[in-house]
């Protein structure tokens, strides 16, 4: 893979801002409270000691991202959360940037394609408000149950949809759930009005238009006065692809899907092999 201009270590380039995905990059998948390996923590500490800010860009909400940010030793920096919809100042405990949207049209469009959908919305730092049939089978902050009209009554940073009858759809459906979600949203949502990410369980995240990790990281870089050409970004998932295309130097994790590797400048080791540390040690070892 070719490197873009300005991101070549042989030409004296060095990052001025490092942006890290969390799950599958800093910590293993689906283990929100797993500690980053010591080598990764040491590499992040060396980067910070060199005067280069390190932040995270994650699909997690703020309350879920904060513990892992602390595990990495990140202080005095803003965090990009909710796939770019929220930029949060962890020290001041304040939202610096927030992109909200009216979730009603998207929810109605999704229901027109599949009536067996349950919904949740992100309500600031409080957590998720959800319909009664939304399966609470993952660790998060759920603070209340509401009927759909109430759920959709306020702007939100994220609308979540998932099948309410997923347990009854059979093994064949579960194996195709990711494709089902991708095809469903592409058939009914307008990219001019919404952004979205889908998951392997049939999970659907919907945000406002042109919201992704790249837009969130760009707001942070602007706040810091760092040019995009001087940003190093590392990630592993499809929701990292806009950020990897955007950054001056982009690095895909070794276990990332081929489509993610294809948009990155280089590929590092896997998350189990401390790929983040391998990359950071190149600059700050």
C-alpha positions as a printed NumPy array, in Angstrom:
array([[  0.   ,   0.   ,   0.   ],
       [  1.266,   3.445,  -0.833],
       [  1.806,   6.13 ,   1.766],
       [  0.393,   9.59 ,   1.25 ],
       [  2.587,  12.651,   1.033],
       [  3.71 ,  13.878,   4.429],
       [  3.277,  10.511,   6.134],
       [  6.583,   8.967,   5.177],
       [  8.98 ,   8.411,   8.098],
       [ 11.889,   8.434,   5.668],
       [ 11.057,  12.084,   4.883],
       [ 11.088,  13.195,   8.499],
       [  7.34 ,  13.04 ,   9.122],
       [  6.208,  12.615,  12.71 ],
       [  2.641,  12.674,  14.067],
       [  1.405,  15.687,  16.012],
       [ -1.857,  14.001,  17.063],
       [ -2.639,  10.291,  17.529],
       [ -6.226,   9.038,  17.277],
       [ -6.981,   5.479,  18.41 ],
       [-10.035,   3.297,  18.023],
       [-10.797,   1.223,  21.132],
       [-12.396,  -2.193,  20.534],
       [-10.219,  -4.377,  18.337],
       [ -7.451,  -1.781,  18.446],
       [ -6.582,  -0.857,  22.044],
       [ -8.465,  -3.727,  23.698],
       [ -9.936,  -7.009,  22.403],
       [-13.397,  -7.063,  20.893],
       [-16.497,  -7.031,  23.102],
       [-14.546,  -6.581,  26.345],
       [-15.272,  -2.997,  27.323],
       [-13.503,  -3.274,  30.673],
       [-10.511,  -5.22 ,  29.448],
       [ -7.274,  -3.435,  30.301],
       [ -4.981,  -2.441,  27.433],
       [ -1.824,  -4.518,  27.494],
       [  1.132,  -3.006,  29.33 ],
       [  3.114,  -2.568,  26.114],
       [  0.272,  -0.481,  24.665],
       [  0.025,   1.623,  27.821],
       [  3.781,   2.172,  27.783],
       [  3.743,   3.219,  24.115],
       [  0.922,   5.689,  24.748],
       [  2.816,   7.06 ,  27.769],
       [  5.947,   7.546,  25.632],
       [  3.9  ,   9.385,  23.003],
       [  2.414,  11.704,  25.618],
       [  5.857,  12.254,  27.151],
       [  7.048,  13.42 ,  23.728],
       [  4.414,  16.161,  23.844],
       [  2.102,  14.558,  21.282],
       [ -1.561,  14.387,  22.299],
       [ -3.309,  11.008,  22.12 ],
       [ -7.072,  10.616,  21.958],
       [ -9.67 ,   8.004,  21.1  ],
       [-12.37 ,   7.823,  18.443],
       [-14.909,   5.159,  19.253],
       [-18.412,   3.96 ,  18.611],
       [-18.87 ,   3.736,  22.358],
       [-20.839,   6.381,  24.201],
       [-18.991,   8.742,  26.532],
       [-19.762,   6.819,  29.715],
       [-18.412,   3.623,  28.172],
       [-15.282,   5.226,  26.723],
       [-14.134,   7.073,  29.843],
       [-12.846,   4.049,  31.824],
       [-10.675,   2.78 ,  28.957],
       [ -9.384,   6.308,  28.303],
       [ -8.33 ,   6.421,  31.95 ],
       [ -6.716,   2.997,  31.601],
       [ -4.591,   4.447,  28.793],
       [ -3.529,   7.368,  30.955],
       [ -5.282,   9.959,  28.8  ],
       [ -5.876,  13.277,  30.539],
       [ -6.415,  16.839,  29.371],
       [ -7.767,  15.754,  25.978],
       [-11.1  ,  15.591,  24.241],
       [-12.557,  12.199,  23.293],
       [-14.448,  11.417,  20.097],
       [-17.414,   9.192,  20.993],
       [-20.645,   7.823,  19.496],
       [-19.   ,   7.361,  16.088],
       [-18.131,  11.05 ,  15.887],
       [-21.408,  12.579,  17.088],
       [-19.933,  13.668,  20.435],
       [-16.615,  15.294,  21.32 ],
       [-16.218,  15.265,  25.094],
       [-13.724,  17.038,  27.345],
       [-12.962,  14.357,  29.915],
       [-11.26 ,  16.683,  32.397],
       [-13.899,  19.424,  32.307],
       [-16.68 ,  16.818,  32.026],
       [-18.259,  18.87 ,  29.266],
       [-19.476,  18.131,  25.762],
       [-17.468,  20.32 ,  23.38 ],
       [-19.228,  19.34 ,  20.173],
       [-22.464,  17.45 ,  19.628],
       [-24.363,  16.607,  16.443],
       [-28.017,  15.734,  17.022],
       [-30.828,  14.92 ,  14.622],
       [-34.562,  14.195,  14.601],
       [-34.796,  10.377,  14.851],
       [-38.445,  10.111,  13.791],
       [-38.035,   9.938,   9.974],
       [-35.261,   7.319,  10.235],
       [-37.233,   5.168,  12.686],
       [-40.331,   5.33 ,  10.494],
       [-38.312,   4.393,   7.42 ],
       [-36.725,   1.425,   9.179],
       [-40.108,   0.201,  10.435],
       [-41.473,   0.398,   6.905],
       [-38.894,  -2.247,   5.974],
       [-39.2  ,  -4.43 ,   9.094],
       [-41.941,  -3.969,  11.7  ],
       [-40.133,  -6.213,  14.191],
       [-37.604,  -3.611,  15.274],
       [-36.903,  -2.361,  18.769],
       [-35.31 ,   1.035,  19.363],
       [-33.123,   2.983,  21.762],
       [-31.861,   6.562,  21.709],
       [-28.853,   8.172,  23.325],
       [-29.906,  10.94 ,  25.696],
       [-26.846,  13.021,  26.454],
       [-24.713,  11.554,  29.222],
       [-27.69 ,   9.907,  30.937],
       [-27.6  ,   6.723,  28.873],
       [-30.003,   4.947,  26.549],
       [-33.78 ,   5.318,  26.699],
       [-35.328,   2.25 ,  25.055],
       [-38.536,   0.551,  24.05 ],
       [-39.71 ,  -2.332,  26.213],
       [-38.839,  -4.945,  23.571],
       [-35.215,  -3.783,  23.176],
       [-32.91 ,  -6.592,  24.361],
       [-30.569,  -5.363,  27.112],
       [-27.945,  -8.019,  26.502],
       [-24.817,  -5.867,  26.591],
       [-23.194,  -3.671,  29.255],
       [-24.301,  -0.053,  29.036],
       [-26.284,   2.657,  30.818],
       [-30.001,   2.07 ,  30.344],
       [-32.013,   4.565,  32.345],
       [-35.587,   4.078,  31.258],
       [-38.297,   2.502,  29.132],
       [-40.564,   4.552,  26.869],
       [-43.042,   4.004,  24.091],
       [-41.826,   4.86 ,  20.614],
       [-43.45 ,   8.325,  20.327],
       [-41.794,   9.427,  23.574],
       [-38.517,   7.86 ,  22.505],
       [-38.527,   9.867,  19.297],
       [-39.776,  13.115,  20.81 ],
       [-36.354,  14.749,  21.22 ],
       [-33.289,  15.178,  19.03 ],
       [-30.6  ,  12.59 ,  19.707],
       [-26.991,  11.882,  18.842],
       [-27.781,   8.243,  18.042],
       [-30.783,   6.074,  17.219],
       [-30.241,   2.335,  17.688],
       [-32.416,  -0.281,  15.99 ],
       [-32.261,  -4.041,  16.363],
       [-34.705,  -6.916,  15.818],
       [-37.033,  -7.501,  18.739],
       [-37.54 , -11.086,  17.565],
       [-33.923, -11.953,  16.817],
       [-34.024, -15.036,  19.054],
       [-36.755, -16.562,  16.889],
       [-35.231, -15.922,  13.474],
       [-33.132, -19.07 ,  13.451],
       [-29.488, -19.913,  12.957],
       [-29.555, -19.166,   9.244],
       [-30.698, -15.597,   9.89 ],
       [-28.08 , -15.042,  12.57 ],
       [-25.37 , -15.982,  10.109],
       [-26.665, -13.387,   7.679],
       [-27.64 , -10.687,  10.187],
       [-24.859,  -8.292,   9.217],
       [-25.806,  -8.431,   5.538],
       [-29.495,  -8.088,   6.457],
       [-28.777,  -4.9  ,   8.411],
       [-26.626,  -3.407,   5.664],
       [-29.223,  -4.117,   2.998],
       [-32.11 ,  -2.852,   5.126],
       [-30.611,   0.54 ,   5.906],
       [-29.338,   1.038,   2.371],
       [-32.831,   0.389,   1.026],
       [-34.704,   2.928,   3.185],
       [-32.299,   5.568,   4.574],
       [-31.013,   8.582,   2.655],
       [-27.265,   9.235,   3.132],
       [-27.966,  12.933,   2.641],
       [-30.078,  12.844,   5.807],
       [-28.407,  10.189,   7.938],
       [-25.172,   8.339,   8.556],
       [-25.216,   4.769,   9.842],
       [-23.152,   1.83 ,  11.001],
       [-24.27 ,  -1.8  ,  11.192],
       [-23.091,  -4.732,  13.279],
       [-22.837,  -8.478,  12.889],
       [-25.843,  -9.1  ,  15.191],
       [-28.192,  -7.031,  13.052],
       [-27.413,  -3.943,  15.093],
       [-28.051,  -0.582,  13.405],
       [-26.649,   2.765,  14.605],
       [-28.114,   5.865,  12.941],
       [-26.661,   9.364,  13.294],
       [-27.124,  12.723,  11.631],
       [-25.875,  13.401,   8.101],
       [-22.12 ,  13.331,   7.494],
       [-21.339,  12.125,  11.004],
       [-18.497,   9.668,  11.443],
       [-15.221,   9.29 ,  13.287],
       [-13.461,  11.478,  10.734],
       [-15.794,  14.433,  11.274],
       [-15.449,  14.096,  15.046],
       [-11.673,  13.797,  14.892],
       [-11.53 ,  16.773,  12.52 ],
       [-13.33 ,  18.951,  15.086],
       [-10.825,  17.879,  17.715],
       [ -7.84 ,  18.486,  15.429],
       [ -9.175,  21.953,  14.633],
       [ -9.517,  22.708,  18.349],
       [ -5.881,  21.671,  18.835],
       [ -4.627,  23.504,  15.76 ],
       [ -3.283,  20.284,  14.197],
       [ -3.379,  19.877,  10.426],
       [ -4.911,  16.655,   9.107],
       [ -1.608,  15.832,   7.395],
       [ -0.042,  15.513,  10.857],
       [ -2.628,  13.107,  12.291],
       [ -1.906,   9.414,  12.861],
       [ -5.053,   7.273,  13.102],
       [ -5.263,   3.556,  13.96 ],
       [ -8.363,   1.372,  13.679],
       [ -9.776,  -1.97 ,  12.652],
       [-13.478,  -1.71 ,  11.785],
       [-15.731,  -0.448,   9.027],
       [-16.658,   2.545,  11.191],
       [-12.943,   3.468,  11.189],
       [-12.742,   3.677,   7.405],
       [-13.72 ,   7.373,   7.076],
       [-11.129,   8.253,   9.729],
       [ -8.45 ,   6.163,   8.033],
       [ -9.159,   7.855,   4.697],
       [ -8.976,  11.257,   6.378],
       [ -5.818,  11.034,   8.488],
       [ -2.372,  12.002,   7.25 ],
       [ -1.129,   8.53 ,   8.187],
       [ -3.607,   5.713,   8.631],
       [ -2.884,   2.293,  10.105],
       [ -5.126,  -0.769,  10.034],
       [ -4.858,  -3.482,  12.662],
       [ -3.569,  -6.852,  11.502],
       [ -6.878,  -8.654,  12.064],
       [ -8.952,  -5.971,  10.294],
       [-11.114,  -6.991,   7.309],
       [ -9.537,  -6.587,   3.898],
       [-11.785,  -3.619,   3.057],
       [-10.399,  -1.743,   6.072],
       [ -6.807,  -2.612,   5.228],
       [ -7.396,  -1.41 ,   1.682],
       [ -8.031,   2.198,   2.774],
       [ -5.085,   2.362,   5.192],
       [ -1.528,   3.422,   4.406],
       [ -0.029,   0.5  ,   6.314],
       [ -1.062,  -2.557,   8.332],
       [  0.348,  -3.186,  11.805],
       [  0.176,  -6.274,  14.031],
       [ -3.092,  -7.58 ,  15.465],
       [ -4.677,  -6.355,  18.68 ],
       [ -3.461,  -9.516,  20.427],
       [  0.061,  -8.701,  19.218],
       [ -0.087,  -5.074,  20.462],
       [ -0.314,  -3.539,  17.009],
       [ -0.898,  -0.056,  18.445],
       [  2.381,  -0.277,  20.355],
       [  4.219,  -1.564,  17.276],
       [  3.152,   1.552,  15.375],
       [  3.738,   4.077,  18.163],
       [  7.16 ,   2.663,  18.987],
       [  8.177,   3.469,  15.426],
       [  7.86 ,   7.161,  16.268],
       [  8.311,   7.316,  20.037],
       [ 10.234,   4.179,  20.955]])
